[in-house]
Amino acid sequence: MRTALVLLAGALVLSACGTGTAGTPTAAARQTTSNETTTSRAPFEGEVLGNGEVVRADKLDGIRLESPEDGALRNYGVGVEVVDFGTSDVVDAGGGVQYGADEDAKLLAFRLRVTPFVDELAGKVTATVSVDGRQRSLPDFEYAVDTPGEDETVQYLVGVPNDRREVELELKYADFAQQFDLLEGRRTGEQPEILYRSPDEPSVYVENLTPARVPVIDADGENGNYVVGVTRAELTYFTTELGDMPAGPDRAWLVVTYEPTGDGSMDSVSGANACVLPFAAFTLTADGETYAVVDKHSEMEEFEQQKVLVYEVPASLSEATLTVKAQTFNCVYAGDDYPYRPTKEATVKITLPED
């Protein structure tokens, strides 16, 4: 009887430990033989953007975007507004194209509204995005600046590592650049005052001011008037022809463009646009200071319909007076110079918008 009990106990022990043959494995066996892994991302079959790689997108679906408090970025003849920006793992860019981020990275999306104000900006003004100092050009940006006065909205994606320190949009002309931090949503670096004085443009201006009538006498003692009709007075950071900048970020150029006309004895020659006045005849006063014409950037050519006077002034300028002083000048007719002598000064009041 004792022998039977021992055999029965041994059988029970073998049954509890398993035999190593086919059957359901124990919990301990499942833990030691499993190779399963987990991931936080769903399977992705689109195009992966490497870190720093940038593409233009037709749209930005599947991503939550936020707008900066002030997205303005300005440069020579162009205004760019960062409308919104945000990050995501995957973005539907339109046209059946999806972009995804690399491992340990995100996609940073941003939308720009681009407004050119002058001709021939393509090839002069460039735009780039840099990730931790490595710059890439924005694809097709040159097409967004080829039609003055027309807004165009463009959208971009750039791959950025999760541990990135800096993602910067840069708008550049010659050696002058303006930057926008796409992580913090703000402008950085030096920001010339006049570029951001207007909410819409990189300059402020007034047009069609009250003309100044300068009384004159010709060589025969006949009276007439040389009329200075200012068509535009613009406070800007860049000169019209060369794109030169003033001495500092708190300075600006006041560009006064006028079309001359005449009456009385002025009609005895080919017209007031054939007259060349010395730059010294024009002075500008503002806040108790007097400014002389900057010859290098000004234009006083005979037979040119428009004359251009340029002054370097404080960027905060809001009111000024242009004075045409009494200095003899010549007008050309049939190859000869005809002198005219002003008998009195004349002034033009210039009031620029504050913003």
ZADO-1210 file (C-alpha; in nm, 4 decimals, padded with zeros to 6 digits):
<atoms>
<atom x="00.0000" y="00.0000" z="00.0000" code="MET" pos="1"/>
<atom x="00.2858" y="00.2390" z="00.0841" code="ARG" pos="2"/>
<atom x="00.4516" y="00.1647" z="-00.2521" code="THR" pos="3"/>
<atom x="00.1345" y="00.2644" z="-00.4415" code="ALA" pos="4"/>
<atom x="00.1118" y="00.5955" z="-00.2592" code="LEU" pos="5"/>
<atom x="00.4734" y="00.6819" z="-00.3509" code="VAL" pos="6"/>
<atom x="00.4122" y="00.6072" z="-00.7212" code="LEU" pos="7"/>
<atom x="00.0971" y="00.8221" z="-00.7220" code="LEU" pos="8"/>
<atom x="00.2791" y="01.1196" z="-00.5655" code="ALA" pos="9"/>
<atom x="00.5554" y="01.0975" z="-00.8264" code="GLY" pos="10"/>
<atom x="00.3032" y="01.1037" z="-01.1090" code="ALA" pos="11"/>
<atom x="00.1375" y="01.4137" z="-00.9650" code="LEU" pos="12"/>
<atom x="00.4759" y="01.5936" z="-00.9449" code="VAL" pos="13"/>
<atom x="00.5597" y="01.5182" z="-01.3117" code="LEU" pos="14"/>
<atom x="00.2169" y="01.6380" z="-01.4231" code="SER" pos="15"/>
<atom x="00.2578" y="01.9715" z="-01.2422" code="ALA" pos="16"/>
<atom x="00.6019" y="02.0429" z="-01.3912" code="CYS" pos="17"/>
<atom x="00.5100" y="01.9635" z="-01.7561" code="GLY" pos="18"/>
<atom x="00.6678" y="01.7124" z="-01.9861" code="THR" pos="19"/>
<atom x="00.8204" y="01.9373" z="-02.2598" code="GLY" pos="20"/>
<atom x="00.5831" y="01.7930" z="-02.5225" code="THR" pos="21"/>
<atom x="00.3223" y="01.9825" z="-02.7339" code="ALA" pos="22"/>
<atom x="00.0593" y="02.1723" z="-02.5346" code="GLY" pos="23"/>
<atom x="-00.0091" y="02.5134" z="-02.3786" code="THR" pos="24"/>
<atom x="00.3124" y="02.6750" z="-02.2474" code="PRO" pos="25"/>
<atom x="00.3285" y="02.8067" z="-01.8967" code="THR" pos="26"/>
<atom x="00.3337" y="03.1810" z="-01.8211" code="ALA" pos="27"/>
<atom x="00.7027" y="03.1648" z="-01.7440" code="ALA" pos="28"/>
<atom x="00.7725" y="03.0041" z="-02.0821" code="ALA" pos="29"/>
<atom x="00.5824" y="03.2795" z="-02.2710" code="ARG" pos="30"/>
<atom x="00.7830" y="03.5549" z="-02.1011" code="GLN" pos="31"/>
<atom x="01.1217" y="03.4072" z="-02.1804" code="THR" pos="32"/>
<atom x="01.0555" y="03.3284" z="-02.5495" code="THR" pos="33"/>
<atom x="00.8631" y="03.6445" z="-02.6645" code="SER" pos="34"/>
<atom x="01.0404" y="03.8965" z="-02.9032" code="ASN" pos="35"/>
<atom x="00.7452" y="04.1416" z="-02.9496" code="GLU" pos="36"/>
<atom x="00.8202" y="04.5243" z="-02.9553" code="THR" pos="37"/>
<atom x="00.5954" y="04.8295" z="-02.9394" code="THR" pos="38"/>
<atom x="00.6017" y="05.1666" z="-03.1241" code="THR" pos="39"/>
<atom x="00.4231" y="05.5024" z="-03.0794" code="SER" pos="40"/>
<atom x="00.3787" y="05.5540" z="-03.4547" code="ARG" pos="41"/>
<atom x="00.1372" y="05.3920" z="-03.6928" code="ALA" pos="42"/>
<atom x="00.2775" y="05.2397" z="-04.0122" code="PRO" pos="43"/>
<atom x="00.3650" y="05.5150" z="-04.2654" code="PHE" pos="44"/>
<atom x="00.3905" y="05.4693" z="-04.6399" code="GLU" pos="45"/>
<atom x="00.4487" y="05.8320" z="-04.7503" code="GLY" pos="46"/>
<atom x="00.7697" y="06.0272" z="-04.8037" code="GLU" pos="47"/>
<atom x="01.0000" y="06.0803" z="-04.5071" code="VAL" pos="48"/>
<atom x="01.1732" y="06.4191" z="-04.4757" code="LEU" pos="49"/>
<atom x="01.5235" y="06.4061" z="-04.3362" code="GLY" pos="50"/>
<atom x="01.6383" y="06.6551" z="-04.0766" code="ASN" pos="51"/>
<atom x="01.6796" y="07.0005" z="-04.2332" code="GLY" pos="52"/>
<atom x="01.5102" y="06.8982" z="-04.5595" code="GLU" pos="53"/>
<atom x="01.2435" y="07.1465" z="-04.6734" code="VAL" pos="54"/>
<atom x="00.9607" y="07.1093" z="-04.9275" code="VAL" pos="55"/>
<atom x="00.6743" y="07.3258" z="-05.0471" code="ARG" pos="56"/>
<atom x="00.3246" y="07.1913" z="-04.9731" code="ALA" pos="57"/>
<atom x="-00.0069" y="07.2550" z="-05.1484" code="ASP" pos="58"/>
<atom x="-00.1868" y="07.2358" z="-04.8149" code="LYS" pos="59"/>
<atom x="-00.1239" y="07.1544" z="-04.4490" code="LEU" pos="60"/>
<atom x="-00.3801" y="06.8998" z="-04.3296" code="ASP" pos="61"/>
<atom x="-00.3559" y="06.6898" z="-04.0175" code="GLY" pos="62"/>
<atom x="-00.1607" y="06.9464" z="-03.8177" code="ILE" pos="63"/>
<atom x="-00.2596" y="07.1995" z="-03.5549" code="ARG" pos="64"/>
<atom x="-00.1196" y="07.5455" z="-03.6388" code="LEU" pos="65"/>
<atom x="-00.0889" y="07.8562" z="-03.4237" code="GLU" pos="66"/>
<atom x="-00.0445" y="08.2193" z="-03.5282" code="SER" pos="67"/>
<atom x="00.2359" y="08.4385" z="-03.3902" code="PRO" pos="68"/>
<atom x="00.1532" y="08.7667" z="-03.2214" code="GLU" pos="69"/>
<atom x="00.3546" y="08.9544" z="-03.4848" code="ASP" pos="70"/>
<atom x="00.4565" y="08.7534" z="-03.7900" code="GLY" pos="71"/>
<atom x="00.5891" y="09.0440" z="-04.0018" code="ALA" pos="72"/>
<atom x="00.9263" y="09.0007" z="-04.1705" code="LEU" pos="73"/>
<atom x="01.0476" y="09.2773" z="-04.4034" code="ARG" pos="74"/>
<atom x="01.3303" y="09.3418" z="-04.6450" code="ASN" pos="75"/>
<atom x="01.4068" y="09.5294" z="-04.9666" code="TYR" pos="76"/>
<atom x="01.0815" y="09.5763" z="-05.1578" code="GLY" pos="77"/>
<atom x="00.8988" y="09.2854" z="-04.9953" code="VAL" pos="78"/>
<atom x="00.6837" y="09.2034" z="-04.6961" code="GLY" pos="79"/>
<atom x="00.6506" y="08.8484" z="-04.5625" code="VAL" pos="80"/>
<atom x="00.4072" y="08.7508" z="-04.2899" code="GLU" pos="81"/>
<atom x="00.4386" y="08.4258" z="-04.0958" code="VAL" pos="82"/>
<atom x="00.0685" y="08.3427" z="-04.0861" code="VAL" pos="83"/>
<atom x="00.0936" y="08.0288" z="-03.8699" code="ASP" pos="84"/>
<atom x="00.3221" y="07.7383" z="-03.7782" code="PHE" pos="85"/>
<atom x="00.3184" y="07.4062" z="-03.5891" code="GLY" pos="86"/>
<atom x="00.4646" y="07.0550" z="-03.5654" code="THR" pos="87"/>
<atom x="00.3411" y="06.7022" z="-03.6402" code="SER" pos="88"/>
<atom x="00.4654" y="06.3499" z="-03.7157" code="ASP" pos="89"/>
<atom x="00.2693" y="06.3265" z="-04.0430" code="VAL" pos="90"/>
<atom x="00.1218" y="06.5951" z="-04.2723" code="VAL" pos="91"/>
<atom x="-00.1083" y="06.5592" z="-04.5732" code="ASP" pos="92"/>
<atom x="00.0491" y="06.8062" z="-04.8179" code="ALA" pos="93"/>
<atom x="-00.2136" y="06.7719" z="-05.0923" code="GLY" pos="94"/>
<atom x="-00.2019" y="06.6045" z="-05.4303" code="GLY" pos="95"/>
<atom x="-00.2075" y="06.2637" z="-05.2683" code="GLY" pos="96"/>
<atom x="00.1279" y="06.3283" z="-05.1002" code="VAL" pos="97"/>
<atom x="00.1938" y="06.2615" z="-04.7328" code="GLN" pos="98"/>
<atom x="00.5124" y="06.3545" z="-04.5535" code="TYR" pos="99"/>
<atom x="00.6403" y="06.1998" z="-04.2369" code="GLY" pos="100"/>
<atom x="00.9236" y="06.2807" z="-03.9983" code="ALA" pos="101"/>
<atom x="01.2385" y="06.0767" z="-03.9495" code="ASP" pos="102"/>
<atom x="01.3029" y="05.8813" z="-03.6285" code="GLU" pos="103"/>
<atom x="01.3368" y="06.1072" z="-03.3228" code="ASP" pos="104"/>
<atom x="01.2156" y="06.4024" z="-03.5326" code="ALA" pos="105"/>
<atom x="00.9098" y="06.6103" z="-03.6189" code="LYS" pos="106"/>
<atom x="00.7783" y="06.7982" z="-03.9173" code="LEU" pos="107"/>
<atom x="00.7627" y="07.1737" z="-03.8673" code="LEU" pos="108"/>
<atom x="00.5035" y="07.3376" z="-04.0923" code="ALA" pos="109"/>
<atom x="00.4712" y="07.7104" z="-04.1608" code="PHE" pos="110"/>
<atom x="00.2589" y="07.9269" z="-04.3883" code="ARG" pos="111"/>
<atom x="00.3765" y="08.2593" z="-04.5373" code="LEU" pos="112"/>
<atom x="00.1912" y="08.5464" z="-04.7025" code="ARG" pos="113"/>
<atom x="00.4347" y="08.7132" z="-04.9459" code="VAL" pos="114"/>
<atom x="00.3775" y="09.0633" z="-05.0889" code="THR" pos="115"/>
<atom x="00.6300" y="09.2182" z="-05.3305" code="PRO" pos="116"/>
<atom x="00.6217" y="09.5963" z="-05.3767" code="PHE" pos="117"/>
<atom x="00.8821" y="09.6514" z="-05.6510" code="VAL" pos="118"/>
<atom x="00.9850" y="09.4831" z="-05.9747" code="ASP" pos="119"/>
<atom x="01.2621" y="09.2292" z="-06.0304" code="GLU" pos="120"/>
<atom x="01.2994" y="09.0958" z="-05.6773" code="LEU" pos="121"/>
<atom x="01.3635" y="08.7380" z="-05.7898" code="ALA" pos="122"/>
<atom x="01.7317" y="08.6629" z="-05.7501" code="GLY" pos="123"/>
<atom x="01.7789" y="08.9663" z="-05.5239" code="LYS" pos="124"/>
<atom x="01.5718" y="08.8773" z="-05.2190" code="VAL" pos="125"/>
<atom x="01.6082" y="08.5179" z="-05.0981" code="THR" pos="126"/>
<atom x="01.4413" y="08.3145" z="-04.8248" code="ALA" pos="127"/>
<atom x="01.5893" y="08.0225" z="-04.6316" code="THR" pos="128"/>
<atom x="01.5110" y="07.8059" z="-04.3309" code="VAL" pos="129"/>
<atom x="01.7892" y="07.6759" z="-04.1098" code="SER" pos="130"/>
<atom x="01.7867" y="07.3949" z="-03.8544" code="VAL" pos="131"/>
<atom x="02.0606" y="07.4417" z="-03.5959" code="ASP" pos="132"/>
<atom x="02.2566" y="07.6591" z="-03.8395" code="GLY" pos="133"/>
<atom x="02.2242" y="07.4516" z="-04.1572" code="ARG" pos="134"/>
<atom x="02.0440" y="07.6597" z="-04.4200" code="GLN" pos="135"/>
<atom x="01.8177" y="07.5418" z="-04.7018" code="ARG" pos="136"/>
<atom x="01.6462" y="07.7636" z="-04.9607" code="SER" pos="137"/>
<atom x="01.2668" y="07.7771" z="-04.9667" code="LEU" pos="138"/>
<atom x="01.1603" y="07.6049" z="-05.2915" code="PRO" pos="139"/>
<atom x="00.9818" y="07.8283" z="-05.5463" code="ASP" pos="140"/>
<atom x="01.0061" y="08.1387" z="-05.3276" code="PHE" pos="141"/>
<atom x="01.1257" y="08.3393" z="-05.6282" code="GLU" pos="142"/>
<atom x="00.7862" y="08.2902" z="-05.7962" code="TYR" pos="143"/>
<atom x="00.6092" y="08.4442" z="-05.4975" code="ALA" pos="144"/>
<atom x="00.7934" y="08.7764" z="-05.5465" code="VAL" pos="145"/>
<atom x="00.7602" y="08.8202" z="-05.9221" code="ASP" pos="146"/>
<atom x="00.4380" y="09.0281" z="-05.9362" code="THR" pos="147"/>
<atom x="00.4406" y="09.3599" z="-05.7430" code="PRO" pos="148"/>
<atom x="00.1281" y="09.4322" z="-05.5411" code="GLY" pos="149"/>
<atom x="-00.0076" y="09.0759" z="-05.5493" code="GLU" pos="150"/>
<atom x="-00.0149" y="08.8602" z="-05.2361" code="ASP" pos="151"/>
<atom x="00.0708" y="08.4930" z="-05.2584" code="GLU" pos="152"/>
<atom x="00.0395" y="08.2391" z="-04.9793" code="THR" pos="153"/>
<atom x="00.3017" y="07.9634" z="-04.9720" code="VAL" pos="154"/>
<atom x="00.3371" y="07.6699" z="-04.7317" code="GLN" pos="155"/>
<atom x="00.6421" y="07.4707" z="-04.6306" code="TYR" pos="156"/>
<atom x="00.7464" y="07.1653" z="-04.4313" code="LEU" pos="157"/>
<atom x="01.0884" y="07.1070" z="-04.2804" code="VAL" pos="158"/>
<atom x="01.2175" y="06.8046" z="-04.0918" code="GLY" pos="159"/>
<atom x="01.3569" y="06.8930" z="-03.7488" code="VAL" pos="160"/>
<atom x="01.5085" y="06.6673" z="-03.4793" code="PRO" pos="161"/>
<atom x="01.3285" y="06.6488" z="-03.1450" code="ASN" pos="162"/>
<atom x="01.6359" y="06.7929" z="-02.9715" code="ASP" pos="163"/>
<atom x="01.6668" y="07.0888" z="-03.2112" code="ARG" pos="164"/>
<atom x="01.7880" y="07.4138" z="-03.0599" code="ARG" pos="165"/>
<atom x="01.7054" y="07.6591" z="-03.3399" code="GLU" pos="166"/>
<atom x="01.4790" y="07.6701" z="-03.6450" code="VAL" pos="167"/>
<atom x="01.5089" y="08.0070" z="-03.8166" code="GLU" pos="168"/>
<atom x="01.3442" y="08.1636" z="-04.1207" code="LEU" pos="169"/>
<atom x="01.5647" y="08.4223" z="-04.2921" code="GLU" pos="170"/>
<atom x="01.4786" y="08.6881" z="-04.5507" code="LEU" pos="171"/>
<atom x="01.7917" y="08.8304" z="-04.7130" code="LYS" pos="172"/>
<atom x="01.8940" y="09.1008" z="-04.9593" code="TYR" pos="173"/>
<atom x="02.2670" y="09.1479" z="-05.0345" code="ALA" pos="174"/>
<atom x="02.4318" y="09.1494" z="-04.6890" code="ASP" pos="175"/>
<atom x="02.1174" y="09.2489" z="-04.5013" code="PHE" pos="176"/>
<atom x="01.9065" y="08.9765" z="-04.3370" code="ALA" pos="177"/>
<atom x="01.5978" y="08.9619" z="-04.1161" code="GLN" pos="178"/>
<atom x="01.5207" y="08.6511" z="-03.9082" code="GLN" pos="179"/>
<atom x="01.2160" y="08.4867" z="-03.7532" code="PHE" pos="180"/>
<atom x="01.2357" y="08.2136" z="-03.4860" code="ASP" pos="181"/>
<atom x="00.9942" y="07.9375" z="-03.5940" code="LEU" pos="182"/>
<atom x="01.0118" y="07.7674" z="-03.2533" code="LEU" pos="183"/>
<atom x="00.9298" y="08.0773" z="-03.0483" code="GLU" pos="184"/>
<atom x="00.7178" y="08.2595" z="-03.3097" code="GLY" pos="185"/>
<atom x="00.9033" y="08.5928" z="-03.2975" code="ARG" pos="186"/>
<atom x="01.1509" y="08.8081" z="-03.4904" code="ARG" pos="187"/>
<atom x="01.5112" y="08.8028" z="-03.3776" code="THR" pos="188"/>
<atom x="01.8258" y="09.0051" z="-03.4430" code="GLY" pos="189"/>
<atom x="01.8515" y="09.3714" z="-03.5387" code="GLU" pos="190"/>
<atom x="01.5232" y="09.5166" z="-03.6646" code="GLN" pos="191"/>
<atom x="01.5436" y="09.8606" z="-03.8312" code="PRO" pos="192"/>
<atom x="01.2651" y="10.0836" z="-03.7053" code="GLU" pos="193"/>
<atom x="01.1275" y="10.1989" z="-04.0409" code="ILE" pos="194"/>
<atom x="01.0871" y="09.8435" z="-04.1769" code="LEU" pos="195"/>
<atom x="00.8214" y="09.7680" z="-03.9121" code="TYR" pos="196"/>
<atom x="00.6623" y="10.1111" z="-03.8689" code="ARG" pos="197"/>
<atom x="00.3780" y="10.0294" z="-04.1079" code="SER" pos="198"/>
<atom x="00.1566" y="09.7257" z="-04.0372" code="PRO" pos="199"/>
<atom x="00.1451" y="09.6433" z="-04.4090" code="ASP" pos="200"/>
<atom x="00.4627" y="09.7565" z="-04.5874" code="GLU" pos="201"/>
<atom x="00.8360" y="09.8071" z="-04.5289" code="PRO" pos="202"/>
<atom x="00.7994" y="10.1860" z="-04.5683" code="SER" pos="203"/>
<atom x="00.5575" y="10.4740" z="-04.5075" code="VAL" pos="204"/>
<atom x="00.4659" y="10.7394" z="-04.7639" code="TYR" pos="205"/>
<atom x="00.2293" y="11.0165" z="-04.8729" code="VAL" pos="206"/>
<atom x="00.1324" y="11.1105" z="-05.2278" code="GLU" pos="207"/>
<atom x="00.0203" y="11.4129" z="-05.4322" code="ASN" pos="208"/>
<atom x="00.1135" y="11.6946" z="-05.1957" code="LEU" pos="209"/>
<atom x="00.0179" y="12.0591" z="-05.2449" code="THR" pos="210"/>
<atom x="00.2526" y="12.1974" z="-05.5157" code="PRO" pos="211"/>
<atom x="00.5063" y="12.4695" z="-05.4392" code="ALA" pos="212"/>
<atom x="00.5185" y="12.7626" z="-05.6840" code="ARG" pos="213"/>
<atom x="00.8640" y="12.9182" z="-05.7153" code="VAL" pos="214"/>
<atom x="00.8456" y="13.2670" z="-05.8787" code="PRO" pos="215"/>
<atom x="01.1209" y="13.3150" z="-06.1408" code="VAL" pos="216"/>
<atom x="01.2495" y="13.5751" z="-06.3847" code="ILE" pos="217"/>
<atom x="01.4161" y="13.4892" z="-06.7152" code="ASP" pos="218"/>
<atom x="01.7095" y="13.6696" z="-06.8809" code="ALA" pos="219"/>
<atom x="01.4712" y="13.9205" z="-07.0363" code="ASP" pos="220"/>
<atom x="01.3082" y="14.0088" z="-06.7053" code="GLY" pos="221"/>
<atom x="00.9878" y="13.8166" z="-06.7810" code="GLU" pos="222"/>
<atom x="00.8033" y="13.6573" z="-06.4895" code="ASN" pos="223"/>
<atom x="00.6982" y="13.2958" z="-06.4526" code="GLY" pos="224"/>
<atom x="00.6706" y="13.0096" z="-06.2069" code="ASN" pos="225"/>
<atom x="00.8591" y="12.6850" z="-06.1611" code="TYR" pos="226"/>
<atom x="00.6125" y="12.4479" z="-05.9955" code="VAL" pos="227"/>
<atom x="00.7325" y="12.1598" z="-05.7738" code="VAL" pos="228"/>
<atom x="00.4543" y="11.8984" z="-05.7687" code="GLY" pos="229"/>
<atom x="00.5544" y="11.6306" z="-05.5194" code="VAL" pos="230"/>
<atom x="00.3936" y="11.3053" z="-05.6297" code="THR" pos="231"/>
<atom x="00.5388" y="11.0915" z="-05.3514" code="ARG" pos="232"/>
<atom x="00.7417" y="11.1311" z="-05.0316" code="ALA" pos="233"/>
<atom x="00.8532" y="10.7962" z="-04.8910" code="GLU" pos="234"/>
<atom x="01.0422" y="10.7067" z="-04.5754" code="LEU" pos="235"/>
<atom x="01.2318" y="10.3867" z="-04.6475" code="THR" pos="236"/>
<atom x="01.5340" y="10.1815" z="-04.5409" code="TYR" pos="237"/>
<atom x="01.6577" y="10.1286" z="-04.8972" code="PHE" pos="238"/>
<atom x="01.7416" y="10.3773" z="-05.1706" code="THR" pos="239"/>
<atom x="01.5417" y="10.3502" z="-05.4920" code="THR" pos="240"/>
<atom x="01.8119" y="10.2598" z="-05.7431" code="GLU" pos="241"/>
<atom x="02.0968" y="10.0990" z="-05.5499" code="LEU" pos="242"/>
<atom x="01.9185" y="09.9572" z="-05.2472" code="GLY" pos="243"/>
<atom x="02.1738" y="10.1175" z="-05.0147" code="ASP" pos="244"/>
<atom x="02.0990" y="10.1379" z="-04.6430" code="MET" pos="245"/>
<atom x="02.1363" y="10.4385" z="-04.4081" code="PRO" pos="246"/>
<atom x="02.3972" y="10.4711" z="-04.1335" code="ALA" pos="247"/>
<atom x="02.2050" y="10.2743" z="-03.8703" code="GLY" pos="248"/>
<atom x="01.8789" y="10.0950" z="-03.7824" code="PRO" pos="249"/>
<atom x="01.7358" y="10.4148" z="-03.6327" code="ASP" pos="250"/>
<atom x="01.7895" y="10.6040" z="-03.9603" code="ARG" pos="251"/>
<atom x="01.6009" y="10.6085" z="-04.2912" code="ALA" pos="252"/>
<atom x="01.5954" y="10.7698" z="-04.6338" code="TRP" pos="253"/>
<atom x="01.3287" y="11.0268" z="-04.7186" code="LEU" pos="254"/>
<atom x="01.2813" y="10.9968" z="-05.0963" code="VAL" pos="255"/>
<atom x="01.0961" y="11.2952" z="-05.2450" code="VAL" pos="256"/>
<atom x="00.9804" y="11.2492" z="-05.6048" code="THR" pos="257"/>
<atom x="00.8367" y="11.5468" z="-05.7911" code="TYR" pos="258"/>
<atom x="00.7203" y="11.6357" z="-06.1408" code="GLU" pos="259"/>
<atom x="00.8049" y="11.9940" z="-06.2461" code="PRO" pos="260"/>
<atom x="00.5694" y="12.2149" z="-06.4439" code="THR" pos="261"/>
<atom x="00.5831" y="12.5816" z="-06.5293" code="GLY" pos="262"/>
<atom x="00.3872" y="12.8830" z="-06.6417" code="ASP" pos="263"/>
<atom x="00.4534" y="13.2340" z="-06.7694" code="GLY" pos="264"/>
<atom x="00.8099" y="13.2769" z="-06.8978" code="SER" pos="265"/>
<atom x="00.8796" y="12.9087" z="-06.8232" code="MET" pos="266"/>
<atom x="00.6702" y="12.8235" z="-07.1295" code="ASP" pos="267"/>
<atom x="00.9184" y="12.9964" z="-07.3586" code="SER" pos="268"/>
<atom x="01.1476" y="12.6927" z="-07.3341" code="VAL" pos="269"/>
<atom x="01.0748" y="12.3256" z="-07.3909" code="SER" pos="270"/>
<atom x="00.9102" y="12.2839" z="-07.0526" code="GLY" pos="271"/>
<atom x="01.0050" y="12.2719" z="-06.6862" code="ALA" pos="272"/>
<atom x="01.1301" y="11.9130" z="-06.7140" code="ASN" pos="273"/>
<atom x="01.4185" y="12.0504" z="-06.9253" code="ALA" pos="274"/>
<atom x="01.5400" y="12.2508" z="-06.6246" code="CYS" pos="275"/>
<atom x="01.8198" y="12.1376" z="-06.3935" code="VAL" pos="276"/>
<atom x="01.8165" y="12.2862" z="-06.0452" code="LEU" pos="277"/>
<atom x="02.1217" y="12.2588" z="-05.8182" code="PRO" pos="278"/>
<atom x="02.0705" y="12.0178" z="-05.5276" code="PHE" pos="279"/>
<atom x="02.1782" y="12.2982" z="-05.2951" code="ALA" pos="280"/>
<atom x="01.8492" y="12.4721" z="-05.3817" code="ALA" pos="281"/>
<atom x="01.6566" y="12.2051" z="-05.1881" code="PHE" pos="282"/>
<atom x="01.6771" y="12.1719" z="-04.8097" code="THR" pos="283"/>
<atom x="01.4717" y="11.9710" z="-04.5641" code="LEU" pos="284"/>
<atom x="01.3944" y="12.0782" z="-04.2083" code="THR" pos="285"/>
<atom x="01.2417" y="11.8656" z="-03.9321" code="ALA" pos="286"/>
<atom x="01.2405" y="11.8976" z="-03.5518" code="ASP" pos="287"/>
<atom x="01.4819" y="12.1887" z="-03.5675" code="GLY" pos="288"/>
<atom x="01.7361" y="12.0044" z="-03.7856" code="GLU" pos="289"/>
<atom x="01.8309" y="12.0857" z="-04.1438" code="THR" pos="290"/>
<atom x="01.9224" y="11.8129" z="-04.3934" code="TYR" pos="291"/>
<atom x="02.0984" y="11.8434" z="-04.7289" code="ALA" pos="292"/>
<atom x="02.0288" y="11.6368" z="-05.0415" code="VAL" pos="293"/>
<atom x="02.2376" y="11.3192" z="-05.0700" code="VAL" pos="294"/>
<atom x="02.3681" y="11.3652" z="-05.4245" code="ASP" pos="295"/>
<atom x="02.4654" y="11.0001" z="-05.4778" code="LYS" pos="296"/>
<atom x="02.1060" y="10.8796" z="-05.4504" code="HIS" pos="297"/>
<atom x="01.9261" y="11.1783" z="-05.6054" code="SER" pos="298"/>
<atom x="01.8378" y="11.2476" z="-05.9698" code="GLU" pos="299"/>
<atom x="01.8102" y="11.5807" z="-06.1507" code="MET" pos="300"/>
<atom x="01.8368" y="11.5000" z="-06.5203" code="GLU" pos="301"/>
<atom x="01.7218" y="11.7300" z="-06.7977" code="GLU" pos="302"/>
<atom x="01.4116" y="11.6134" z="-06.9874" code="PHE" pos="303"/>
<atom x="01.3333" y="11.3526" z="-06.7198" code="GLU" pos="304"/>
<atom x="00.9727" y="11.3913" z="-06.6151" code="GLN" pos="305"/>
<atom x="01.0499" y="11.2962" z="-06.2531" code="GLN" pos="306"/>
<atom x="01.3157" y="11.4480" z="-06.0283" code="LYS" pos="307"/>
<atom x="01.4257" y="11.2635" z="-05.7143" code="VAL" pos="308"/>
<atom x="01.5615" y="11.4178" z="-05.3928" code="LEU" pos="309"/>
<atom x="01.6953" y="11.1893" z="-05.1180" code="VAL" pos="310"/>
<atom x="01.7695" y="11.2825" z="-04.7556" code="TYR" pos="311"/>
<atom x="01.9034" y="11.0726" z="-04.4693" code="GLU" pos="312"/>
<atom x="01.6854" y="11.1382" z="-04.1644" code="VAL" pos="313"/>
<atom x="01.5742" y="10.9775" z="-03.8362" code="PRO" pos="314"/>
<atom x="01.3451" y="10.6775" z="-03.8865" code="ALA" pos="315"/>
<atom x="01.0955" y="10.8384" z="-03.6480" code="SER" pos="316"/>
<atom x="01.0396" y="11.1348" z="-03.8834" code="LEU" pos="317"/>
<atom x="00.6725" y="11.2259" z="-03.9140" code="SER" pos="318"/>
<atom x="00.6675" y="11.5916" z="-04.0265" code="GLU" pos="319"/>
<atom x="00.9123" y="11.7858" z="-04.2427" code="ALA" pos="320"/>
<atom x="00.9302" y="12.0907" z="-04.4693" code="THR" pos="321"/>
<atom x="01.0942" y="12.0867" z="-04.8118" code="LEU" pos="322"/>
<atom x="01.2209" y="12.4355" z="-04.9042" code="THR" pos="323"/>
<atom x="01.3169" y="12.5451" z="-05.2552" code="VAL" pos="324"/>
<atom x="01.5658" y="12.8284" z="-05.2103" code="LYS" pos="325"/>
<atom x="01.6434" y="13.1141" z="-05.4499" code="ALA" pos="326"/>
<atom x="01.9313" y="12.9838" z="-05.6624" code="GLN" pos="327"/>
<atom x="01.9700" y="13.0445" z="-06.0359" code="THR" pos="328"/>
<atom x="01.9161" y="12.7407" z="-06.2583" code="PHE" pos="329"/>
<atom x="01.9254" y="12.6632" z="-06.6311" code="ASN" pos="330"/>
<atom x="01.6686" y="12.5154" z="-06.8662" code="CYS" pos="331"/>
<atom x="01.7742" y="12.3586" z="-07.1953" code="VAL" pos="332"/>
<atom x="01.6111" y="12.4491" z="-07.5251" code="TYR" pos="333"/>
<atom x="01.7465" y="12.3652" z="-07.8737" code="ALA" pos="334"/>
<atom x="02.0837" y="12.2844" z="-07.7251" code="GLY" pos="335"/>
<atom x="02.1200" y="12.6162" z="-07.5403" code="ASP" pos="336"/>
<atom x="02.0958" y="12.6942" z="-07.1679" code="ASP" pos="337"/>
<atom x="01.8376" y="12.9513" z="-07.0608" code="TYR" pos="338"/>
<atom x="01.8898" y="13.0885" z="-06.7081" code="PRO" pos="339"/>
<atom x="01.6107" y="13.1518" z="-06.4590" code="TYR" pos="340"/>
<atom x="01.6434" y="13.3329" z="-06.1294" code="ARG" pos="341"/>
<atom x="01.4028" y="13.2542" z="-05.8450" code="PRO" pos="342"/>
<atom x="01.2825" y="13.5648" z="-05.6625" code="THR" pos="343"/>
<atom x="01.1289" y="13.3963" z="-05.3598" code="LYS" pos="344"/>
<atom x="01.1479" y="13.0695" z="-05.1672" code="GLU" pos="345"/>
<atom x="00.8682" y="12.8140" z="-05.1717" code="ALA" pos="346"/>
<atom x="00.7887" y="12.5260" z="-04.9379" code="THR" pos="347"/>
<atom x="00.6177" y="12.1866" z="-04.9382" code="VAL" pos="348"/>
<atom x="00.4787" y="12.0457" z="-04.6130" code="LYS" pos="349"/>
<atom x="00.5280" y="11.6712" z="-04.5695" code="ILE" pos="350"/>
<atom x="00.3305" y="11.4767" z="-04.3084" code="THR" pos="351"/>
<atom x="00.3944" y="11.1024" z="-04.2926" code="LEU" pos="352"/>
<atom x="00.1645" y="10.8457" z="-04.1296" code="PRO" pos="353"/>
<atom x="00.2703" y="10.7362" z="-03.7825" code="GLU" pos="354"/>
<atom x="00.1904" y="10.3714" z="-03.8641" code="ASP" pos="355"/>
</atoms>
